[in-house]
Amino acid sequence: MLALEGTVLAVQANFYRVMLDQAYRLELLDESGQIFSQFVNELLCTRRARLKKIGQQICVGDRVIVEEPDWQGRRGAISDVSIRRNLLDRPTVANVDRILLVFSLAEPSLDPHQLSRFLVKAESTQVEVLLCLNKRDLVSDQMWELWRDRLQSWGYEAIAISTYTQQGIDQLATYLQTGVTVVAGLSGVGKSSLINLLIPDLQVRVGVVSQRLGHGRHTTRHVELFALPAGGYLADTPGFMQPNLTVTPPELADCFPEARQKLASGNHCHFHNCLHRLDEPDCVVRGDWERYDYYCAYLEEAITYQQKLKNTANADASLKIKDTSEGKQQQEPRLLKKRYRRESRRSEHQNLDTDDR
């Protein structure tokens, strides 16, 4: 039995588009009966019933084994899923190597609070974070240098690009030649235009920026991997305004490079469980670094999130968490008590016979 390895590019209903690691040459007949050759490296696959039975979900970015390919119909069946290195929840993408955050210097203007929120969310995934600032052509050199120096103090070397003049596109492309890169950022900052430049043969729908709201319309509807010409994959993600921060209070400091640097300097806070608030004595993290106020604000969210996790753990045992086919989770009643189960027809007939007597 021929088994092929590949990467899941997209999930659509109960079908999976899989890019094979190797292209296979086929000998086909045209309408006139002449033989011609064609290379196939992508199949539309279903999931084996065994995987469904054990609850194995298949996500974009998964490494899979495909069996029994139907080359004529470009079909196959996924029989196994390799162990994931990581899995992002929003968007649901597996085996991610880096997150490319795309923001614009103008139209819409760069908001440090929004940018920080995205950076903290990206850092919480524990994968490499690459920051890209689009629309360089719309701001002065002085404005760009101001933002560049400011972001360096945050711990980031931002790449300036312009999808209009194509400035910085080649430099950015060199960072994306291997692995899976997830593109994220606000709507209207030029993510789709950037993908069209990085992958010239691809035409991703491009939206316009609303003059009233100051941000773009959502032009990307689902997660999909696109193969880059020089190697690697790019995952475009649906735009969203504010990502949820799903970190606990002890983890939050690690999401700020400035705080990590202070903790890595050899100094230690007085208390091992220090949360680096203003009222904690002998803290080496708190101070006059620019984003400390953001840290304090996000800390309150992290505390709320931790309490939510605690409440969920102590929730009614009659509920269980079940994975859906879209990779999401939902709660369902747990059948613990007999009264939840429907009485069998056999028992019903026995009861009827007893009543007749």
N, C-alpha and C positions, 0 to 999 in steps of 0.2 A: 504494500500500500504506500503510495507516494505521499509524504508529509512535507509541507512547505512552511517556512518561517516568514513572518511578516509583521507589519505594524498597522494597528487600526487607525484609519484616517478619519472616519466619521461614523456616527451611530444614527441610523434613521429607522424608527419604529423597531422592528425585530430583525433588521438587516445591518450588516457591518461591511463598510468598504475597507479592504485590506490591501496595503501596498506590500508586495512580496520583496524579499531581500534580493532576489535574482529574477531577471526577465527571462521568459521561456519562449523559444522560437516555435511557431506553429506552421504547419504546412496545410493551407486551405485551398479550396476550389472557388473560383469566381463564377459568375453567371454563365460564362462561355465554356466552363469546364477546365480552364487553365489553372495550374497550381501556382500559388504565390505564397510568400513567407510573411509572417507577421509576428511581432514580439508582444507578449502579454506580461505585464507586471502588476496588474491590479485585478482583484476579484471581488464580487459581491457575495458575501457569505451569510450563512445562518449559524445559529448556535446549536451544538449537539444537545439532545435532551438530557444527557447525563449532567452537563454543566448547569442546566436550568434546575435539575432536581436537587443538586447540592447547593444551589443559591449563588453560583459563581457569576458575578456581574462582569460585563465587558465594557470597558471605557475607551474613549479616545486616547491614543498613546500606548495602549496595552500591546505587549509583545505576545503573539499568538502562534499556534500551530494549526495549519489548514490541511484537511485531508480530502481525498477524493475530488480533486478539481475537475470541473466540467469545462474544458478549455473552449469548446465551441460556444457555450452559453455564458462563459466568464463567471462561473459560479463555483462555490466551495462550501465547506462546513468547518467551523472552528471546533477543534477537539480538545484544546488545552490552552491555558493562559499562564504565561511565565510569572514568577514572583515579581511584584512591583518594587521599584526602588523608592517611590513616593507616590502620593495621590493628592492632588489639589481638590478641594471641595467646591470652590466657586472661582472659576469654572471647573467641572470635573474632567481633569486631564491626568493621565498616569505617566510616570517616568520622565518628569520634567527636569531639564538641566539648568534652565535660567528663566527669569521673568524679565521681560523688557517692558518697562514702564514708559509710556509715551505721553508727554504733556506738551502744551504749546506755550510759547513765550508771549503770544498775543492772540486775540480772537479765538477762543477766550483767553484772557490774561492769566498768568500763573498765580495761583493762590497757594501760599505756603502751608496753610492748614490742610487743604485738600491733598496737596502733594505729600505731606507728612503722613496723612492717614493711609494713603496708598503704599507708601514706603514701609510703614509699620506692618501692614497686612502682608506685603511681599516678604519682608524679613521674617515674619512668623512661620513661613513655609520652609525655612532653612535651606533654600536654594539660592543660587547666585542672583543678585539683583543688578540689572543694567538700566541706567536712566538715560532717556533720550528726550531732548527738547526740540520740538518742531517749530516751524515758522520763524526761523532765524532771520529771514529776509525782512520781517516786519518790525524788527527792533534795532536800535542803534548798537554800535560796538560797545559803547559805555554801559548800556543796559545789560547786554550779554555778559560782559566782564563782571558786572556787579552780581549777577545770578551765579556765574561760574565760581567766583570766590566764596559766595555765601554757601553754595552746595558743597564745596570742598570742606568748609568748616563743619558741615553735617557728616562728612565722611564719604561723599560721593563725587566721582569724576564724571560729570554729565557730558554727553555727546550732543553737539548742536547740529541740527539738520534743517533742511528746507525741502519739502516735497515739491515746491513750486520751482525752485532753481536747481534742485537735486544736490545741493551742498551737503556734504557729509554722508551721503548714502553709501558710497563705496567703503568708507571707513567703518560704518556700522555693519555692513554686510560681512566683513572679516570676522566679527565677533560671533556670527550666527552660523558658521559653516559646519558645526557638529552638534549632535544632540537635538533635543526638543526645546524650543523657545516659545514661551507663552507671552503674547502681546496683551497688555492691559492698559487702561487709562480711561479718562472721561470721554464721553461722546463728543465728536466734533473737533478733536485735536489732530486728526489726520492719520489714524491708524490704518484705515482702508486704503488711503492714497499711498501710504508707506509700503503696504504689502504689494500693491500694484507695481511699485518701482522695484522692490526686491525680487518679485516674481513676474517678469514682463509678460509672460503668456497667460497670466491669470487676470481676470477682470472682476474685482470685488466691487460691489455696489458702494458708491460714495455719496454721502449726504451733505447737506449744507448746514451752516451754523445759524441758529435762530437769532435774529437781531434783538428780539424782545427778551429772550431768556438767557442769551449769552453762551449757549452750549448747543451741541449738535443733536440731530435726531439719531435714533438707534437704527443703524443700517445693517448690523450683523445680528442674525437671528439664532444661530446655533454654533457650537464649537466644532471646528474642523481643522485638521492638519494639512498644511500645504508643503510640498517638497520644494526646497530651495535649490536653485541651479547648481550651486557649488557644494551642496551637501547639507544635511540637517533638515529639520522640519520647523515650520512656523505655525503656531496655533492662534488663530484670531478668536477673540472672545466677545460675547455680547457686552456692550457698554452699560455701565451702571454708575450711579452718581456717588454713592457712599458705600464702600465695602464694610462688612461687619468685622469687628475686631474680636477674634476668637482666641485670645491668649489669657492665661491666668496671671495674676499680679506678679509672681516670682519670675515669669518668663518675659515680662514686658521690657525690662531694661536691656535684654539681649536684642531687642528689635530696634535699638537706637545705637548706631556706631559710636556716637560720642560717649554714651554710657559704657559701652563695651571697652572703649579705650581707657576710661578711668579705672574700671575694674581690673584691666589687664596690666596696669602700671605697677602692680605689686602691693598696692595699698588695699586695705579691706575695711569694710564698714564695721562699726562696733558690734552690731548684732548680725548673726548669720542669716536671719530672715528679714533683714532690712528691706523695706519697700521704697526707700529713698525719698520719703516725704519731708516737708519742711520741719515737722515736729520731731524727727528722729535724730538722736544725738550722734555725733561723730560719723556722719555719712560722707563717703568719698565721692558719691555720684551727684548729689544735689549741688546746685551752684548757679553760675550766671551764664551757662551755655544757652544758646538761643531757643532751643526747642524744649527746654525744661518745663515750661508752662504747658506745652502740648503733652508732655509725658504725664504730668499731674492730672490733666483732664482725661487722658486715655486710661490712667490707673483706676479712676472711678468706674469706667466702663468695664475694665478687667475684673474689678471686685464684684460688680453686678453679674458678670458672666460666670464667675466662679460660684456665686451663690445659686445661679440658675442650674449649673451642673450638679450642685449638691442637692437641690430640690428634685431634679430629674432622677438622681440616684435613689432618692427616698420616695419616689412617686408610687402611685397605686400599682401593686404587683399584678393587677389584672390586665395591665397594658404591656404589650411587647412591641419592639421595634422591628420593622420588616423593610428590606431593601426592595425598591421598585425597579422596573426594567430600565428606567432612565438614570439609574445610579443614585437616586435620592432615597430618603428614609421617611417612613410614615408609621404612625402608631395604630395598632389593631388590638382588639380585645383578646386576652389570653384565656383559653378554655380550661379553667381550673376546676370549676364546680360542675356537678352533674346537671344542674338546672340550666346551664348554658347550652347543653347538648339536646338535640331533638330526639325524642323517643323513637326507637326503631319500630318499623311496621309490624315486626313479629311480636314485640311487646304489646303494641296496641291491640292486635288480634287476641292475644292471650287475656288481656284485661276485659275485652268485650265478651269473650267466652265465659269468664268468671262472673261477670255481671248478669249474663243470661241465666246462670244457675240460681 
